[in-house]
Amino acid sequence: MEATTRNQVITHLILFCSLALAMFLALLAPQWIQTTAGAWIIGIVGLVFVATLLVLTSIASFGDSIPGNTFSELLRESTLNSTFYPWALSVYMGRWFHPVDGLESPLGLFGPVLLMALTWGIIVLGDVLRKKGKRIWPWLIVALGFATGIITWPA
């Protein structure tokens, strides 16, 4: 495996693990934030997440001389190759930045089921289209993900 491909795989793996951990903690945040220890854990993990992103950017920017290998460039490129990152980030943003204060889950218990089904559908559809040489525009995925996060998983 050549150096560029290895760096991209490592960067994507670290980003995926960080994003998965952040989403897991977001699920537990309502219970954890009520205790002092839980608030400290969430704060520390949040700092580790931000530090990981900064370290990845520094390594990619200053650690090698390969053009187009910075964190932001790799993330932008991944939005053309996969629907996972724009979908996951926009659903998470929709969860926290919905326009209505005090919004409860309008779909009740069906919200998480619909979110999982839509996530699976978007990612599979994106992969199938990519293998056929087509793609879904990232801005469309972000718009749909934001709306889905608001409706199925409001904070």
C-alpha positions as a printed NumPy array, in Angstrom:
array([[  0.   ,   0.   ,   0.   ],
       [  1.502,   3.324,  -0.98 ],
       [  1.98 ,   6.149,   1.516],
       [ -0.855,   8.375,   0.272],
       [ -3.421,   5.594,   0.371],
       [ -2.247,   4.472,   3.806],
       [ -2.483,   8.045,   5.156],
       [ -5.978,   8.436,   3.73 ],
       [ -7.148,   5.151,   5.23 ],
       [ -5.703,   6.043,   8.643],
       [ -7.218,   9.532,   8.516],
       [-10.645,   8.201,   7.558],
       [-10.473,   5.511,  10.246],
       [ -9.571,   8.006,  12.968],
       [-12.292,  10.397,  11.786],
       [-14.855,   7.588,  11.711],
       [-13.938,   6.41 ,  15.216],
       [-14.067,   9.965,  16.571],
       [-17.43 ,  10.631,  14.929],
       [-18.878,   7.317,  16.146],
       [-17.717,   8.051,  19.699],
       [-19.159,  11.566,  19.551],
       [-22.53 ,  10.255,  18.334],
       [-22.528,   7.562,  21.056],
       [-21.848,  10.179,  23.716],
       [-24.609,  12.372,  22.282],
       [-27.028,   9.528,  22.896],
       [-25.892,   9.263,  26.521],
       [-25.548,  13.02 ,  27.111],
       [-29.038,  13.627,  28.577],
       [-28.387,  11.116,  31.383],
       [-24.696,  11.925,  31.886],
       [-25.018,  15.701,  31.918],
       [-27.112,  15.484,  35.095],
       [-24.133,  14.224,  37.096],
       [-20.861,  16.022,  37.73 ],
       [-18.769,  13.019,  36.694],
       [-20.758,  12.592,  33.491],
       [-20.342,  16.256,  32.599],
       [-16.58 ,  15.94 ,  33.119],
       [-16.423,  12.819,  30.933],
       [-18.352,  14.504,  28.134],
       [-16.142,  17.598,  28.407],
       [-12.919,  15.59 ,  28.334],
       [-14.044,  13.437,  25.405],
       [-15.108,  16.584,  23.553],
       [-11.643,  18.057,  24.066],
       [-10.019,  14.804,  22.906],
       [-12.224,  14.843,  19.787],
       [-11.194,  18.407,  18.924],
       [ -7.536,  17.666,  19.714],
       [ -7.659,  14.588,  17.461],
       [ -8.957,  16.68 ,  14.577],
       [ -6.262,  19.31 ,  15.157],
       [ -3.498,  16.687,  15.347],
       [ -4.735,  15.04 ,  12.148],
       [ -4.738,  18.386,  10.397],
       [ -1.231,  19.159,  11.637],
       [  0.13 ,  15.788,  10.581],
       [ -1.483,  16.016,   7.174],
       [ -0.401,  19.634,   6.646],
       [  3.139,  19.593,   7.97 ],
       [  4.095,  15.932,   8.225],
       [  4.326,  15.097,   4.537],
       [  4.857,  16.867,   1.267],
       [  2.04 ,  15.136,  -0.634],
       [ -0.28 ,  17.729,  -2.181],
       [ -4.006,  17.396,  -1.451],
       [ -3.505,  15.45 ,   1.783],
       [ -4.769,  17.873,   4.419],
       [ -7.667,  16.878,   6.637],
       [-10.137,  19.255,   5.002],
       [ -9.153,  18.161,   1.489],
       [ -9.525,  14.489,   2.405],
       [-12.906,  15.17 ,   4.022],
       [-14.133,  17.093,   0.965],
       [-12.915,  14.307,  -1.309],
       [-14.663,  11.687,   0.823],
       [-18.003,  13.465,   0.303],
       [-17.675,  12.667,  -3.391],
       [-16.865,   9.007,  -2.721],
       [-19.296,   8.229,   0.103],
       [-22.541,   9.593,   1.477],
       [-21.646,   8.603,   5.045],
       [-19.776,  11.72 ,   6.197],
       [-22.168,  14.384,   4.872],
       [-25.155,  12.356,   6.099],
       [-23.787,  11.656,   9.592],
       [-22.583,  15.216,  10.192],
       [-25.801,  16.819,   8.923],
       [-28.084,  14.502,  10.942],
       [-26.046,  15.362,  14.007],
       [-26.308,  19.091,  13.227],
       [-30.065,  18.746,  12.689],
       [-30.309,  17.149,  16.105],
       [-28.825,  20.159,  17.843],
       [-29.674,  23.088,  15.586],
       [-33.372,  22.632,  14.946],
       [-35.368,  25.869,  14.602],
       [-37.991,  25.142,  17.286],
       [-37.265,  25.386,  21.017],
       [-38.532,  22.547,  23.182],
       [-39.126,  20.215,  20.246],
       [-39.921,  16.68 ,  21.358],
       [-39.565,  13.734,  19.025],
       [-42.547,  14.196,  16.686],
       [-42.398,  10.559,  15.553],
       [-42.081,   9.079,  19.035],
       [-40.629,   5.573,  19.063],
       [-40.634,   5.416,  15.26 ],
       [-38.035,   8.21 ,  15.048],
       [-34.943,   6.043,  15.731],
       [-36.258,   3.267,  13.463],
       [-36.829,   5.744,  10.631],
       [-33.403,   7.296,  11.223],
       [-31.668,   3.903,  11.005],
       [-33.626,   2.921,   7.883],
       [-32.892,   6.23 ,   6.133],
       [-29.223,   6.042,   7.103],
       [-28.926,   2.559,   5.668],
       [-30.819,   3.577,   2.516],
       [-28.769,   6.722,   1.862],
       [-25.423,   4.993,   2.389],
       [-26.337,   1.97 ,   0.244],
       [-27.832,   4.178,  -2.485],
       [-24.71 ,   6.36 ,  -2.47 ],
       [-22.424,   3.322,  -2.746],
       [-24.485,   1.739,  -5.536],
       [-24.546,   4.976,  -7.532],
       [-20.81 ,   5.486,  -6.979],
       [-20.032,   2.02 ,  -8.332],
       [-22.072,   2.87 , -11.431],
       [-19.987,   6.018, -11.97 ],
       [-22.667,   8.417, -10.699],
       [-22.973,  10.254,  -7.426],
       [-25.408,  12.073,  -5.195],
       [-24.592,  15.736,  -4.629],
       [-23.277,  16.318,  -1.084],
       [-25.426,  19.43 ,  -0.579],
       [-28.565,  17.325,  -1.212],
       [-27.427,  14.742,   1.347],
       [-26.713,  17.516,   3.86 ],
       [-30.158,  19.105,   3.358],
       [-31.946,  15.764,   3.739],
       [-29.798,  14.769,   6.713],
       [-30.413,  18.071,   8.486],
       [-34.196,  17.698,   8.077],
       [-34.028,  14.056,   9.155],
       [-32.043,  14.95 ,  12.281],
       [-34.646,  17.582,  13.216],
       [-37.607,  15.254,  12.757],
       [-36.263,  11.943,  14.041],
       [-33.702,  12.894,  16.722],
       [-34.271,  16.378,  18.205],
       [-32.258,  17.344,  21.27 ]])
